[in-house]
Each structure stands twice: as C-alpha cells, then as structure tokens.
Amino acid sequence: MARSIKKGPYIDPKLLKKISKIKSQDNVVIKTWSRDSQISPEMVGYTFGVHNGKDFVPVKVIEEMVGHRLGEFSLTRKFIRHGGKIQKEIETKKKESVITKK
C-alpha cells in the first residue's frame, strides 16, 4: 500500500546518517535491517547489505531502483527446484548425454 504524498517517502533516519558518512565511490557495504526504506536518488551508487532474515544480501543501487523498497531486492525465500526423485533422474540423464556428446 502506497504512503500518502503529504507524508513523503519513508527512509530510515539511521540509514541516511550512514550514507552521509560514506562516499559513493568507496566499495563499502552499508548493512541495514530496514527493508521497508524507500530508495531515494541520494542512495544511487551505494551498496547496501540488506538483511533477509538469515544473512545480508549485497544490493548495488542504480537509477532504475529509485522509488522501490530495499527489501524488494533481497529475497527472503530460497527456491528449491520442483520435482523429486523422478526429476533428479531426468537431470542426471541429460548431464550424461551432454558429457557423451563432447
């Protein structure tokens, strides 16, 4: 749900404080738990370590990301392929056929 225009975008004040201390050219990862902070134009060029519940995922901010939230670029769920025993057998057969062709 969008935040009202009169309130403006939400950016964590601690995050803004960390950005002001560091230059964008430095290859420093700024760690943050604030996944709900909106990306502003001042953040372009910085690398953020966004916490996904387990570890920090590095997110390099570019111009196209402005207006989105930091959490959108740090997935919290890991996709493990569909299938099972049968799918695993099919994949091993494909690998074997590729190896024999070479």
Helices and strands as residue ranges (DSSP letters): H 13-21, E 29-32, G 41-43, E 47-51, E 56-60, G 63-65, G 70-73, H 85-101
